[in-house]
Amino acid sequence: MSTDVRIRPGLHPALRDAARRGRALALLVLAAIASILLVPAEVSAQDHSRDILVGRLIGEPRSVIIRREDTLIRLAMRYDIGFVELRAANPGVDVWVPQPGARLVLPTMHIAPPADGAAIIVNRAELRLYAYPADGPIWSAPISLGRDGYETPLGEIPIGEKKANPAWYPTAAHRAESPALPRVVPPGPDNPLGRHALRLGHTEYLLHGTNRPDSIGREVSRGCIRLSPGDIAWLYDHVARGAIVRIIDAPAKLAQGEDGRLYLEIAPSRDQVAALDMGQTPPDDPFIGVEDMLMARAGDLASRIDWSEVARIARERRGVPEPITPPVTRRRPGASLTSASSG
C-alpha cells in the first residue's frame, strides 16, 4: 500500500501478545485484517459522486482586496485556505500576478457533511477535512491528498496511533526515486511529516503535518492526508485514538441557512482540480443530473428553487455555497430537506 510518508510501523498490543504466545496463525490473520483499510462495500457507501449530501452551513463568506505583493499561494497560506479551492472560487485570477486592488473571494463558508457518528470527515472531492468535536462547533481545514495513481482511498477507519515529533522512515518507493534519502529523517525542519502524525488504523496512511505549507489544498501526496502545521496541531489536541475517520467523495452538497434559503455547493471535478493545481484554465465539466437530485432532497422547498442558478452553479463548479432560493423571513412549517444518508 503506497503512501507518501510513514512513521515506524508498530504492532498493536493484541498482535504483540499473540506473537509472544506463539500464535503465528492468529498473528498473520490479525495483521492481514489490520492492513486492509477498506472493504468494497464500505468504499461504495462513501462514494457520493452521483448524489447530493444534505449538510450544515458553517463559516461566513469573506473577501479581501489584493495587494501588489500578493500571489494566490501566499493568500491561501495567509488565510488557511487550500490553493485549489482559492483558484476555483476566483476563476480567471492570475496565480502569480493577481490584479492589485481587485476583490478576491475567500472560500471560508462551507457545507459540512453529516457526521453520522464519525469524528472526522475527509471529503476528497473538495480537498477539505471536517472535525466534529463533542464539546464545540464543527471545525474545518484544507488538506492535501493523494495524487494521480496514489489516490487516498474511501471508507471508514479509526485513529490507531498518535505521534508528536515523529521521525520519518522513507518507504522503499521513496528511496528508489531518491537514492540519497537517509533511512531515517529525525524530527525537524527537513521532516515532511511536520510535528504531528495520526495513523489511520494499522495502515501506512497518516494524517500529518508538513514542512511545505505551500502544498496544502492540492493533490500531491502518495495517499496520506496532509494539513498545515497549525491545523494538524489543533487536530492532534482534539481527536483521540479510536476516533472514526470517514473518507468520502461528495462533490455536491445542500444546506438550509439561517435565512431560510437553500444553498448549493458543487466542487470542481478531478480533471478541473488537476488543471487548477497546475495553474491552468480548467476544462468545462458540468455536474450532471443535479436537477433530479435536488428534487429528491429539497422537499417542500423545491418549488422555490431558481433553476437558472442551479444550472450556473453546476456549470461553474466553484466549490462555494451559493443560494438557490430567495430569502424568507422565517422557515415555513413542514419545510425540510431529505437527508442523503436516509435515502
C-alpha positions as a printed NumPy array, in Angstrom:
array([[  0.   ,   0.   ,   0.   ],
       [  1.7  ,   3.179,  -1.153],
       [  1.821,   6.336,   0.888],
       [  3.847,   9.499,   0.843],
       [  5.183,   9.24 ,   4.383],
       [  5.106,   6.863,   7.305],
       [  6.213,   6.579,  10.886],
       [  7.838,   3.347,  12.022],
       [  5.228,   0.571,  11.983],
       [  4.421,  -0.863,  15.384],
       [  2.302,  -3.852,  16.314],
       [ -0.959,  -3.375,  18.139],
       [ -0.668,  -4.77 ,  21.714],
       [ -3.053,  -7.593,  20.831],
       [ -0.821,  -8.629,  17.938],
       [  2.276,  -8.424,  20.104],
       [  0.699, -10.617,  22.791],
       [ -0.37 , -13.156,  20.183],
       [  3.158, -13.33 ,  18.851],
       [  4.574, -13.836,  22.324],
       [  2.191, -16.72 ,  22.897],
       [  3.316, -18.297,  19.649],
       [  0.013, -17.855,  17.85 ],
       [  1.615, -17.395,  14.478],
       [ -1.562, -18.076,  12.551],
       [ -3.599, -15.663,  14.643],
       [ -0.916, -13.034,  14.193],
       [ -0.952, -13.416,  10.443],
       [ -4.74 , -13.195,  10.293],
       [ -4.901, -10.15 ,  12.54 ],
       [ -2.104,  -8.418,  10.661],
       [ -3.84 ,  -9.072,   7.372],
       [ -7.066,  -7.598,   8.706],
       [ -5.211,  -4.6  ,  10.095],
       [ -3.533,  -3.978,   6.758],
       [ -6.854,  -3.621,   4.947],
       [ -8.09 ,  -0.07 ,   5.115],
       [-11.463,  -0.578,   3.481],
       [-13.68 ,  -3.269,   2.032],
       [-15.521,  -2.74 ,  -1.293],
       [-18.959,  -2.341,   0.321],
       [-17.647,   0.408,   2.608],
       [-15.926,   2.148,  -0.295],
       [-19.11 ,   2.294,  -2.365],
       [-21.047,   3.573,   0.649],
       [-18.765,   6.638,   0.799],
       [-18.947,   7.421,  -2.924],
       [-21.475,  10.248,  -3.262],
       [-20.235,  11.47 ,  -6.629],
       [-23.696,  10.982,  -8.146],
       [-25.719,  12.293,  -5.227],
       [-26.164,  15.399,  -3.097],
       [-25.326,  15.272,   0.599],
       [-27.512,  17.323,   2.926],
       [-25.298,  19.049,   5.476],
       [-24.934,  22.111,   7.669],
       [-23.774,  25.567,   6.636],
       [-20.698,  26.718,   8.585],
       [-18.491,  29.795,   8.423],
       [-19.114,  33.169,   6.846],
       [-18.306,  34.476,   3.345],
       [-15.266,  36.749,   3.199],
       [-13.31 ,  38.688,   0.62 ],
       [-10.09 ,  40.713,   0.569],
       [ -8.539,  43.394,  -1.604],
       [ -5.455,  42.124,  -3.424],
       [ -2.192,  43.901,  -2.622],
       [  0.687,  44.378,  -5.025],
       [  2.914,  41.777,  -3.318],
       [  0.202,  39.099,  -3.161],
       [  0.113,  35.79 ,  -5.018],
       [ -2.641,  33.204,  -4.689],
       [ -0.293,  30.812,  -2.886],
       [  0.628,  33.487,  -0.327],
       [ -3.027,  34.393,   0.16 ],
       [ -4.003,  30.737,   0.587],
       [ -1.401,  30.271,   3.339],
       [ -2.261,  33.595,   4.997],
       [ -5.957,  32.754,   5.334],
       [ -5.621,  28.963,   5.82 ],
       [ -7.34 ,  28.155,   2.529],
       [ -6.458,  25.437,   0.037],
       [ -4.708,  26.557,  -3.134],
       [ -7.099,  24.72 ,  -5.485],
       [-10.23 ,  25.897,  -3.664],
       [ -8.999,  29.501,  -3.774],
       [ -8.42 ,  29.224,  -7.525],
       [-11.809,  27.586,  -8.091],
       [-13.603,  30.346,  -6.188],
       [-11.866,  33.028,  -8.282],
       [-11.861,  31.922, -11.93 ],
       [ -9.667,  33.97 , -14.228],
       [ -7.453,  35.412, -11.481],
       [ -3.75 ,  35.093, -12.275],
       [ -1.921,  32.777,  -9.862],
       [  1.293,  34.803,  -9.657],
       [  0.239,  38.341, -10.596],
       [ -3.333,  38.921,  -9.426],
       [ -4.621,  42.413, -10.169],
       [ -3.805,  44.766,  -7.255],
       [ -6.923,  46.462,  -5.917],
       [ -9.257,  43.72 ,  -7.161],
       [-11.517,  41.931,  -4.696],
       [-10.775,  38.253,  -4.107],
       [-13.359,  35.796,  -2.772],
       [-12.145,  33.78 ,   0.219],
       [-13.943,  30.402,   0.364],
       [-14.478,  30.476,   4.132],
       [-18.105,  29.31 ,   4.149],
       [-18.743,  25.607,   3.606],
       [-21.418,  22.95 ,   3.857],
       [-20.25 ,  20.409,   6.421],
       [-21.284,  16.847,   5.521],
       [-23.342,  14.893,   8.077],
       [-21.104,  13.249,  10.681],
       [-23.261,  10.144,  11.231],
       [-21.072,   9.019,  14.124],
       [-17.688,   9.955,  12.662],
       [-15.301,  12.295,  14.473],
       [-13.645,  13.364,  11.217],
       [-14.961,  13.564,   7.656],
       [-12.429,  13.876,   4.839],
       [-14.145,  14.979,   1.635],
       [-11.856,  14.008,  -1.191],
       [-13.879,  15.994,  -3.735],
       [-13.208,  19.348,  -2.083],
       [ -9.772,  18.671,  -0.527],
       [-11.142,  19.549,   2.891],
       [-11.457,  17.951,   6.323],
       [-14.248,  18.427,   8.866],
       [-13.98 ,  17.604,  12.581],
       [-16.994,  17.202,  14.868],
       [-15.884,  17.702,  18.493],
       [-18.439,  16.715,  21.125],
       [-17.951,  19.955,  23.049],
       [-17.626,  22.538,  20.294],
       [-18.594,  23.716,  16.821],
       [-17.709,  21.925,  13.607],
       [-14.115,  22.675,  12.612],
       [-12.753,  22.564,   9.067],
       [ -9.363,  22.778,   7.364],
       [ -7.887,  22.475,   3.855],
       [ -5.899,  19.322,   3.147],
       [ -3.655,  17.746,   0.549],
       [ -4.45 ,  14.253,  -0.726],
       [ -3.02 ,  11.565,  -2.983],
       [ -2.003,  12.485,  -6.479],
       [ -2.944,  10.552,  -9.625],
       [ -2.056,   6.9  ,  -9.148],
       [ -1.877,   7.269,  -5.349],
       [ -5.47 ,   8.32 ,  -4.633],
       [ -6.434,   8.477,  -0.969],
       [ -8.908,   5.586,  -0.537],
       [-12.529,   6.   ,   0.504],
       [-14.02 ,   4.348,   3.573],
       [-14.061,   4.378,   7.36 ],
       [-11.294,   3.615,   9.858],
       [-10.335,   4.615,  13.431],
       [ -7.303,   6.59 ,  14.513],
       [ -4.847,   3.882,  15.543],
       [ -1.85 ,   5.868,  16.771],
       [ -0.869,   9.44 ,  17.625],
       [  2.725,  10.623,  17.486],
       [  4.239,  14.006,  18.324],
       [  7.545,  14.919,  16.668],
       [  7.592,  11.757,  14.543],
       [ 10.645,  10.534,  12.699],
       [ 10.147,   9.795,   9.007],
       [ 11.136,   6.394,   7.655],
       [ 11.137,   6.757,   3.844],
       [  9.49 ,   3.873,   2.03 ],
       [ 11.307,   1.686,  -0.474],
       [  9.498,   3.573,  -3.235],
       [ 10.852,   6.862,  -1.898],
       [ 14.396,   5.524,  -1.761],
       [ 14.086,   4.127,  -5.278],
       [ 13.136,   7.584,  -6.54 ],
       [ 15.683,   9.392,  -4.36 ],
       [ 18.615,   7.082,  -3.503],
       [ 20.276,   9.803,  -1.433],
       [ 17.46 ,   9.736,   1.125],
       [ 18.548,   8.536,   4.561],
       [ 16.774,   5.596,   6.15 ],
       [ 15.505,   7.858,   8.923],
       [ 14.764,  11.588,   8.922],
       [ 14.599,  12.818,  12.532],
       [ 12.119,  15.437,  13.733],
       [ 12.991,  18.885,  12.491],
       [ 12.588,  21.297,   9.577],
       [ 13.586,  18.667,   6.978],
       [ 10.954,  16.172,   8.121],
       [  7.96 ,  16.112,   5.717],
       [  5.673,  14.77 ,   8.473],
       [  5.86 ,  18.032,  10.375],
       [  5.379,  17.91 ,  14.139],
       [  2.328,  15.626,  14.434],
       [  1.055,  12.418,  12.852],
       [ -2.099,  10.345,  13.36 ],
       [ -2.147,   6.872,  11.844],
       [ -5.297,   5.502,  10.206],
       [ -5.823,   2.128,  11.859],
       [ -2.689,  -0.005,  11.42 ],
       [ -2.072,   1.08 ,   7.842],
       [  0.663,   3.33 ,   6.487],
       [ -1.832,   6.112,   5.771],
       [ -1.436,   9.125,   8.038],
       [ -2.994,  12.427,   8.887],
       [  0.131,  14.544,   9.331],
       [  1.67 ,  17.982,   9.175],
       [  4.156,  19.263,   6.633],
       [  7.32 ,  21.287,   6.178],
       [  5.815,  22.629,   2.935],
       [  2.706,  24.649,   3.878],
       [  2.516,  25.926,   0.293],
       [  1.474,  22.391,  -0.735],
       [ -1.81 ,  22.434,   1.205],
       [ -5.043,  22.141,  -0.746],
       [ -3.538,  20.137,  -3.614],
       [ -3.268,  16.529,  -4.821],
       [  0.432,  15.975,  -4.183],
       [  0.865,  13.114,  -1.687],
       [  1.178,   9.341,  -2.046],
       [ -2.161,   8.852,  -0.313],
       [ -1.651,  10.444,   3.088],
       [ -3.751,  13.367,   4.314],
       [ -1.601,  16.446,   4.811],
       [ -2.538,  19.516,   6.906],
       [ -0.831,  22.812,   7.682],
       [  1.273,  22.886,  10.876],
       [ -1.343,  24.855,  12.797],
       [ -4.256,  22.713,  11.661],
       [ -2.625,  19.355,  12.437],
       [ -1.685,  20.666,  15.904],
       [ -5.353,  21.505,  16.552],
       [ -6.481,  18.104,  15.285],
       [ -3.86 ,  16.288,  17.361],
       [ -5.086,  18.025,  20.518],
       [ -8.797,  17.438,  19.858],
       [ -9.012,  13.913,  18.415],
       [ -8.447,  10.768,  20.48 ],
       [ -7.21 ,   7.344,  19.469],
       [-10.113,   5.24 ,  18.277],
       [-11.969,   8.216,  16.789],
       [-13.616,   7.322,  13.495],
       [-12.335,   8.904,  10.276],
       [-14.633,   8.642,   7.265],
       [-13.199,   9.43 ,   3.819],
       [-15.886,  10.304,   1.276],
       [-16.198,  11.649,  -2.251],
       [-19.038,  14.178,  -2.247],
       [-18.729,  16.993,  -4.808],
       [-22.326,  18.248,  -4.35 ],
       [-23.806,  19.376,  -1.029],
       [-27.012,  21.117,   0.021],
       [-27.944,  23.013,   3.189],
       [-30.528,  25.435,   4.517],
       [-29.152,  28.622,   6.024],
       [-30.45 ,  30.609,   8.977],
       [-32.039,  32.956,   6.438],
       [-34.222,  30.075,   5.239],
       [-32.544,  29.897,   1.848],
       [-31.221,  26.724,   0.261],
       [-27.504,  26.767,  -0.534],
       [-25.897,  24.535,  -3.152],
       [-22.166,  23.811,  -3.268],
       [-20.501,  21.859,  -6.101],
       [-16.757,  21.207,  -6.07 ],
       [-14.593,  21.013,  -9.197],
       [-14.194,  17.651, -10.934],
       [-10.933,  15.683, -10.766],
       [ -9.913,  16.933, -14.215],
       [-10.664,  20.502, -13.171],
       [ -8.702,  20.084,  -9.928],
       [ -5.694,  18.86 , -11.906],
       [ -5.835,  21.917, -14.168],
       [ -6.332,  24.351, -11.279],
       [ -3.414,  22.768,  -9.427],
       [ -1.165,  23.343, -12.457],
       [ -2.24 ,  26.974, -12.812],
       [ -4.161,  26.188, -15.997],
       [ -7.69 ,  27.059, -17.115],
       [ -9.952,  24.161, -16.068],
       [-11.916,  22.315, -18.771],
       [-15.696,  22.53 , -18.972],
       [-17.102,  19.658, -16.907],
       [-20.606,  20.45 , -15.6  ],
       [-22.115,  18.393, -12.791],
       [-24.768,  16.266, -14.5  ],
       [-28.151,  15.328, -13.035],
       [-28.276,  17.934, -10.292],
       [-31.915,  18.84 , -11.019],
       [-33.23 ,  15.357, -10.23 ],
       [-31.005,  15.119,  -7.163],
       [-32.354,  18.424,  -5.839],
       [-35.946,  17.382,  -6.416],
       [-35.272,  14.286,  -4.313],
       [-33.663,  16.264,  -1.468],
       [-35.323,  19.691,  -1.363],
       [-38.736,  18.512,  -0.154],
       [-41.286,  21.328,   0.203],
       [-38.63 ,  23.88 ,  -0.757],
       [-38.232,  22.541,  -4.309],
       [-40.917,  24.871,  -5.665],
       [-38.826,  27.901,  -4.639],
       [-35.623,  26.842,  -6.411],
       [-34.159,  29.135,  -9.066],
       [-33.241,  26.547, -11.684],
       [-31.195,  29.002, -13.734],
       [-28.937,  29.5  , -10.702],
       [-28.704,  25.74 , -10.244],
       [-27.59 ,  25.349, -13.875],
       [-24.953,  28.068, -13.449],
       [-23.567,  26.543, -10.233],
       [-23.444,  23.075, -11.824],
       [-21.621,  24.53 , -14.819],
       [-19.112,  26.698, -12.932],
       [-18.339,  24.294, -10.036],
       [-16.667,  26.984,  -7.922],
       [-16.823,  24.985,  -4.693],
       [-18.569,  27.67 ,  -2.616],
       [-22.125,  27.546,  -1.188],
       [-24.451,  29.743,  -3.226],
       [-28.171,  30.462,  -2.635],
       [-30.682,  28.843,  -4.977],
       [-33.891,  30.043,  -3.281],
       [-34.986,  33.544,  -2.214],
       [-34.661,  34.614,   1.429],
       [-37.615,  34.104,   3.757],
       [-38.473,  35.861,   6.986],
       [-38.843,  32.536,   8.784],
       [-38.833,  28.886,   7.894],
       [-42.173,  27.572,   6.743],
       [-43.751,  24.872,   8.942],
       [-43.043,  21.451,   7.47 ],
       [-40.31 ,  22.712,   5.14 ],
       [-37.323,  20.407,   5.47 ],
       [-34.598,  18.696,   3.496],
       [-34.316,  14.971,   2.909],
       [-31.015,  13.593,   4.155],
       [-28.939,  11.643,   1.691],
       [-27.988,   9.248,   4.461],
       [-31.617,   8.175,   4.844],
       [-32.186,   7.594,   1.157]])
